[in-house]
Amino acid sequence: MNQSSKVYYFLIAILIFSCEKKEKVPNEILTEQAPNIVFILSDDQAWTDYSFMGHEHVATPYIDRLAREGLTFTRGYVPTSLCSPSLASIITGLYPKQHLVLGNDRKYDKADDREEARKNRSKEFLPVIENFKTLTTLPELLKDKDYLSFQTGKWWQGNFTNGGFDYGMTHGDPNRGGRHGDAGLTIGREGMDTIYNYIDLAVEEEKPFFLWYAPFLPHSPHTPPDSLLQKYLPVAPTEYVAKYWAMCEWFDITCGQLSAYIEKKGLMENTLFVYVCDNGWVQNLNNRSYNKNSKRSPFDYGMRTPIIFKWKGKIEPKMDTTTLVSSIDLVPTVLDILDISKPENLQGVSVLNQNTLNNREAIFGEIYAHDFSTIDASLFYKVAYTNPYKLIVPDSKNKSEEEVQLFNIYEDPFEANNLVNVKPEVVKVLREKLEQQWANFD
């Protein structure tokens, strides 16, 4: 080959390489970033109410797929079965006794006038929000990695900025109806455009994003699209149950819409999805309310939830039906993935560290009054979980009429058989673990 031919082919090679590199630039930018992180949080949904968890009628094809393609723990738990403290634990990685969001409202003076009662409630909750603002949240921890963070849906702690989010839907102004999400509660129920706009912003700025998707679904009011309601009316025991089941599928549909948009933007390969429910719900057959063994209770219908981590090609899919994990593990797991140091006050662990999971002896729960004051005055129950036992200890001051309960939750998942008198040695060991765990916070 003569010299001029060599130069010709060299120039052609450079041109081809340049064209290929130019075409790959957008993808290369995205893959060089830390993963986008999407927290998907259902609201008031029992651990049984997914098709992949065995429900005979409720259809949840998107969450089923998420569970199938992710690392799924079917024995996940939240530390408390009420939305405001549960969500505070998810975003901080702290137990309620640490972040002090113990219930949905502080005790406040009731008033005959509804507007006056609302003002009293908002006034009493302000110190809780001020304390929350001193805590370190996951969005704040992600700032060192240059994340943009977006809040949508349920949010109790005033304005979205109080959680460290860069952008959000919840204004939190009590004078404009701000309490537990305000404008954020329209996401999902009234479309997904705000989320799509946030994702577009992150792509435009070439930054990884953290998305908090906590829609008011399947939470009441149970007002599903009629097409879904008609699907469930023939198979549900009552119309109230049919509406709730339809809401579960409606929530699942919105999750599918979110996933489809992320895939459309070419972000699926570099997005970590995390799924959890804030607390359970068992629909009452004869009215709009819930059964008392679910929300606000220490039982699994209130506190158990599947917990899922999916990052395509990075986290190996597995359906784990035995390991106990907690929503306080979400923050440590994300920090582990991103190689960010875990704050010392976090009691959760990375679920990707199998040795740590294997060596953990128990996880814990705590239930307080809906309208709370202090830990001591508002505590209802302490809970300890191991494999296979769960101990429920009622507070001697506030629930003195109730007895200690022990269940083998692996053989008796619906907690029908109290073993407290059959297994006194187990009760003793778990009470000691509870006392030790609480002593760590005194």
Buried (B, 14 or more C-beta within 10 A) or exposed (E): EEEEEEEEEEEEEEEEEEEEEEEEEEEEEBEEBBBBBBBBBBBBBBBBBBBBBEBEBBBBBBBBBBBEBBBBBBBBBBBBBBBBBBBBBBBBBBBBBBBBBBBBBBBBEEEEEEEEBBBBBBEBBEEBBEEBBEBBBBBBBBEEBEBBBBBBBBBBBBBBBBBBBBBBBBBBEBEEEBBBBBBBBBBBBEEBEBBBEBBEBBBEEEBBBBBBBBBBBBBBEBEBEEEBBEBBBEEBEBEBBBBBBBBBBBBBBBBBBBBEBBEEBEBBBBBBBBBBBBBBBBBBEEEEEBBEBBBBBBBBBBBBBBBBBBBBEEBEEEBBEEBBBBBBBBBBBBBBBBEBEBBEBBBBBBBBEEEBBEEBEBBBBBBBBBBBBEBEBBBBBBBBBBBBBBBBBBBEEBBEEBEBBBBBBEEBBEBEEBBBEEBEEBBEBBBEBBEEBBEEEE
